Amino acid sequence: MPTDTPTDRTPSGSGASPDREAATDHAATAALPGVELLWSGRVADHAADAVAHRHLLDAEESARLDAFLRDADRDAYAVAHVALRRLLGERLGQAPEAVTLSREPCAHCGGPHGRPVVPGDAVHFSLSHTSGLVMIALARVPVGVDVEGVPDPGTVADVASQLHPRERKELAALPAAQLPAAFARCWTRKEALLKATGVGLNEELSLTYVGAGPQPAANADWLLSDLPTYPGYTAAIAVRLTGPGAPPPHATGRAAKAR
């Protein structure tokens, strides 16, 4: 997934899937044990197709799509969920509209709003969309992915105090010009990990340490890695290393850097 041109292709046809060769960064997925596919696309490039194929969504997804007031939010949701259904349909050998999605109980409170799953765990997935960009991961083990735009200094100043004490210390040691990118790097790592565990942002941001430095913090149970993406954005992925379906220890590694 080159830094300036992440690979993707607009699917054609109501049931067509994004081309696997075009959508997958094989170097990155090979370095991420358990990850089968990474897909990334600009909302503007896929919005018209996604909205035209909204019939692929289920009733709950369609209701959420209709509830958006801003076109930009509607388009991002449509691109993310239509692409997800096409990718899952290809992976499972089903029509995109036939794919069943559900949620695990929340790992924080037990409520019915935990990590989204395919019943039976035939494949695990995670999706993220921010202003103008969508990212999706498919894996054989629980996975979380997050992509965010690099924030302005005011946002960093407002939110950084909520991070883990060690992360706050790392950010405080940086020159002001480096703070937005370092904060975004830390935030995407944290959200990817919390999504993968099923906790999400229900957990206090100060509890889990992921690091704000050039490399993510080590974790015995999860592989945490930064992902290359478009300029102005940061992205990260968390992949489970222990438990059912986890890869052997010698298979672990970091995502490949952009070439």
SULQUI-V872608 format. One record per backbone hydrogen bond with DSSP energy under -0.5 kcal/mol. NH is the residue of the N-H (numbers start at 1). CO is the residue of the C=O. If there is no record, write none. Layout:
# SULQUI-V872608
nh	co
NH	CO
NH	CO
This chain:
# SULQUI-V872608
nh	co
2	5
16	13
23	19
24	20
26	24
29	25
30	26
31	27
32	29
33	31
35	32
36	138
37	138
39	136
40	7
41	134
43	132
45	42
46	42
46	43
47	43
50	46
51	47
52	48
53	49
53	50
54	51
56	53
57	54
62	58
63	59
64	60
65	61
66	62
67	63
68	64
68	65
74	70
75	71
76	72
77	73
78	74
79	75
80	76
81	77
82	78
83	79
84	80
85	81
86	82
87	83
88	84
89	85
90	86
91	87
92	88
93	89
94	89
98	95
99	95
99	96
102	117
104	115
106	111
107	198
110	106
113	111
114	104
117	102
118	123
119	117
121	118
124	139
126	137
128	135
130	133
132	130
133	130
134	41
135	128
136	39
137	126
138	37
139	124
140	34
144	238
146	236
148	234
150	232
155	152
156	152
157	153
158	154
159	155
160	156
162	159
163	160
164	205
168	164
169	165
170	166
171	167
172	168
173	169
174	171
178	175
179	175
179	176
180	176
182	178
183	179
184	180
185	181
186	182
187	183
188	184
189	185
190	186
191	187
192	188
193	189
194	190
195	191
196	192
197	193
198	194
198	195
199	194
200	194
202	199
203	200
207	204
208	204
210	208
217	210
223	239
224	222
225	237
227	235
233	230
234	148
235	227
236	146
237	225
238	144
239	223
240	142
241	221
242	221
246	243
251	248
252	249
